[in-house]
Amino acid sequence: MIKNPSDYVTSAEAAKKLGFTADHIRNLINSGKLKAEKLGRNWIIDVKFLKKIKRQRFPRTTKDKIDGSDKRQSKSNSKSS
């Protein structure tokens, strides 16, 4: 049951946010890997589950690579100097 509509996104919005195709989002839903609810003819996804999938797909942030906290990158740079 939907409690707060702002806590949900459509499958199309989820696809854009994750960089997936809408077909892939539907496959994740149908396989049970992404929890979603049917609202009319559309699938809606709870934002907290979307964030979970995003963390699994992108465990390191872009900031890690930019600020040098990616240790593997820092070591390889120091060896070549």
VMD Tcl script that draws the C-alpha trace (Angstrom):
set ca {
  {0.00 0.00 0.00}
  {1.29 3.44 -0.93}
  {1.64 5.72 2.06}
  {3.48 8.71 0.61}
  {3.60 9.12 -3.20}
  {6.85 11.11 -3.01}
  {8.57 7.98 -1.64}
  {8.06 6.21 -4.98}
  {9.28 6.58 -8.56}
  {7.97 5.00 -11.74}
  {9.93 2.27 -13.47}
  {10.87 4.77 -16.20}
  {12.25 7.20 -13.60}
  {14.12 4.37 -11.93}
  {15.68 3.39 -15.24}
  {16.94 6.93 -15.80}
  {18.32 7.23 -12.26}
  {20.18 3.93 -12.48}
  {21.29 4.15 -16.07}
  {19.35 1.01 -17.01}
  {16.81 0.49 -19.74}
  {13.14 0.27 -18.81}
  {13.20 -3.37 -19.98}
  {15.99 -4.17 -17.53}
  {14.04 -2.57 -14.68}
  {11.02 -4.70 -15.58}
  {13.24 -7.80 -15.65}
  {14.57 -6.95 -12.18}
  {11.00 -6.53 -10.95}
  {9.79 -9.77 -12.54}
  {12.76 -11.73 -11.15}
  {12.12 -10.38 -7.65}
  {15.44 -8.53 -7.45}
  {13.73 -5.14 -7.32}
  {10.70 -4.71 -5.11}
  {7.90 -2.81 -6.82}
  {4.16 -2.37 -6.68}
  {1.71 -2.28 -9.53}
  {-0.30 0.94 -9.70}
  {-2.77 0.73 -12.55}
  {-0.68 -0.38 -15.49}
  {2.56 1.07 -14.15}
  {5.17 -0.26 -11.77}
  {6.27 2.01 -8.94}
  {9.39 1.50 -6.89}
  {10.07 2.61 -3.35}
  {12.98 5.07 -3.36}
  {14.76 3.25 -0.51}
  {14.90 0.05 -2.56}
  {16.12 2.04 -5.55}
  {18.94 3.46 -3.41}
  {19.89 -0.08 -2.36}
  {20.20 -1.18 -5.98}
  {22.19 1.95 -6.79}
  {24.64 1.30 -3.93}
  {25.11 -2.27 -5.17}
  {25.78 -1.09 -8.70}
  {27.94 1.91 -7.79}
  {29.68 1.01 -4.50}
  {32.33 3.72 -4.88}
  {31.37 7.28 -5.52}
  {32.85 9.48 -8.19}
  {34.22 11.64 -5.37}
  {36.47 8.73 -4.30}
  {38.16 8.80 -7.67}
  {38.37 12.58 -7.86}
  {39.76 13.35 -4.40}
  {42.38 10.58 -4.56}
  {40.94 8.41 -1.83}
  {40.88 5.47 -4.23}
  {44.00 3.76 -2.85}
  {44.63 1.59 -5.89}
  {44.76 4.63 -8.12}
  {47.00 6.56 -5.69}
  {49.53 3.69 -5.42}
  {49.80 3.25 -9.16}
  {50.33 7.00 -9.60}
  {53.07 7.13 -6.94}
  {54.99 4.20 -8.52}
  {55.11 5.86 -11.92}
  {56.57 9.09 -10.50}
}
mol new
graphics top color blue
foreach p $ca { graphics top sphere $p radius 0.5 }
foreach p [lrange $ca 0 end-1] q [lrange $ca 1 end] { graphics top cylinder $p $q radius 0.2 }
display resetview
